[in-house]
Structure formats: C-alpha cells, structure tokens
Amino acid sequence: MRSFYHVLAALSFLSIGSVFESLAWAEDVIRPLPPVDVESDEVFVDPLEDPEAAANEEYYEEFWYGDPRHYWYRGGWEGDIEAGVNGSDGNTETANLVFGFFAKRKTDSGEFSTDLNYFYEQNDGIKSTDKLYWKNHYESMLANGITSWFFDFWYEYDAFKVFDYRIAFHVGLSQPLHETDYSKLVGRLGLGASREYGTANTDWVPELVMGWGYDLQVTSASKLTFVGDYFPDVDDFATYRLNMKLTYEVEIPDHGCSLLASAFNRLDTQANPGQKKNDIDYMLSLKWEL
C-alpha cells in the first residue's frame, strides 16, 4: 500500500506542476496605465466592448489597461454565474438559495476548469440544508492527439454529514468515446485518494475514479449536459461514492442570460446512521455568462 501512495504522490506532483505552468500568465497580462499627461493620437478600443479582440495577441501588446476584467479576457478565461432563490412566508417560513460558478481557461498546453455549487435551505428559522461542492479539473492532450491525462481536486462540505469536510484528488486518462457535430461523450479513468476531516477516521482512502461527460446540442438555443463520477474504494468495491449532474439549458433571447434546470444526485454508501445514502438536489436558476 505504501508503494501506491508513492506512485500517486509522484503523479500528483507532476500534474500540479503542469497546472501552475499553464496558469503562469500574469506577467503577460499586467500593463501599467499610461501617464495622464501623455499625448497620443492612437485610439484604443476597449476589449470589454469588443470581446473578440481578446483573442488578438498583437492587439493586446499595444493596449494599456488597468481594469481587472482585462485579466479575464487576456487570460483566455470564460465562464458563468448561476443563482436561484425562492421562499414563502405565513404559516410556514422557508428560504432556499442555490448558487453556482463555473470557469475554464484553455491554453496550448491544456484546459483548466473550476465548478462550484452551493445549496442552502431554511424552514421556520431552522437550517435544514447547508452544503457546498467544488471540483477543479486540469486536462492536457497527449502526443497521439486523442487521449488526454487529467488531474482533479474535489472539496465537499455538508453541515449535516458526520465529517466537517472531505477532499479528494485523482490523476488518470480521458478520451472521447463518441462524437458528432451536435454531441460528444468523453470517458475518464484514474486513481487517487480521499480524506475526511473532523471524524475519528482521518486516514487517506485510496480509490479509483471512473467518469463520463456527455454534451448534446438539442437546438440552436438549448443544450443538455450529463456528467458523472464513480469513486469505488480500492480495497472494497462495495464502498463507493457516485456523483451525477444533469443540466438542461435554454438561452433567453435578447436578455444575455439562460434558464437552467439541474438535478444533482450524490450517493455515498458510508452515509451517517439513520440517513439515506442518496442526496438529490433540484435547481432552477438563471445563468449569466462572464
């Protein structure tokens, strides 16, 4: 078992190094503002008004800026924020909040993405749901141009679980299994470990990861996404976690946002005594692209 951790640590070290290398772009981004008294006939067009200019390297070499939003455009980032809220007052007081954030950055060396989801619910002044899931994923293409290697890091918090929070990381390979002009299915296979904090058992648990991602462009204004990750314990395959997320998105014309209907299913065979193994969360929210 010790050799397993040595191999895992070595792979993780190499993966983390590649991630930081891909994110080392700050020196190319920072540009000082020009002195106020500098006279120039050159007209600069703000890329915030013309996002397509963000991809023009020569344009940016000549463009001065101090607005922090230029980090987003110049760095090749894209993403979105989604939020939903509902409640009631009267005989029963309820308040529900869901929040999501997603961002990714593509470079010549690979792609980094981060996905965060938060759920909060309160009934008659008593908190009944308070949980957060956060996934970070880096992927880089291998020499064959088809298969990629990946590294991911997970953080999970749930106020009603026996642990305070859980972290996990994995390394492995991913490859497209089926692809058309309007759909794509990707499979992932790797190994890693997870650890819970705030419990009597704080050992690292070796585990596999078997995942998939499916994207379907239903119409020009709507798409379906289905992603899942299965984490079986290396020593006991009857002990596992299963995370699945199904999302249907419809673009709202002329409003700069989309309507999302999502379902999250998280299964943990090591659930607390008296609790169900499955947690299913439904989410209806609006999404704004950044």
C-alpha positions, 0 to 999 in steps of 0.5 A: 500500500505504501508503494501506491501512495508513492506512485500517486504522490509522484503523479500528483506532483507532476500534474500540479506542476503542469497546472501552475505552468499553464496558469503562469500568465500574469506577467503577460497580462499586467500593463501599467496605465499610461501617464495622464499627461501623455499625448497620443493620437492612437485610439484604443478600443476597449476589449470589454466592448469588443470581446473578440479582440481578446483573442488578438495577441498583437492587439493586446501588446499595444493596449494599456489597461488597468481594469481587472476584467482585462485579466479575464479576457487576456487570460483566455478565461470564460465562464458563468454565474448561476443563482436561484432563490425562492421562499414563502412566508405565513404559516410556514417560513422557508428560504432556499438559495442555490448558487453556482460558478463555473470557469475554464481557461484553455491554453496550448498546453491544456484546459483548466476548469473550476465548478462550484455549487452551493445549496442552502435551505431554511424552514421556520428559522431552522437550517435544514440544508447547508452544503457546498461542492467544488471540483477543479479539473486540469486536462492536457492532450497527449502526443497521439492527439486523442487521449488526454491525462487529467488531474482533479481536486474535489472539496465537499462540505455538508453541515449535516454529514458526520465529517466537517469536510472531505477532499479528494484528488485523482490523476488518470486518462480521458478520451472521447468515446463518441462524437458528432457535430451536435454531441460528444461523450468523453470517458475518464479513468484514474486513481487517487485518494480521499480524506475526511476531516473532523471524524475519528477516521482521518486516514487517506482512502485510496480509490479509483475514479471512473467518469463520463461527460456527455454534451448534446446540442438539442437546438440552436438555443438549448443544450443538455449536459450529463456528467458523472463520477464513480469513486469505488474504494480500492480495497472494497468495491462495495464502498463507493461514492457516485456523483451525477449532474444533469443540466438542461439549458435554454438561452433567453433571447435578447436578455444575455442570460439562460434558464437552467434546470439541474438535478444533482444526485450524490450517493455515498454508501458510508452515509451517517446512521439513520440517513439515506445514502442518496442526496438529490438536489433540484435547481432552477436558476438563471445563468449569466455568462462572464 
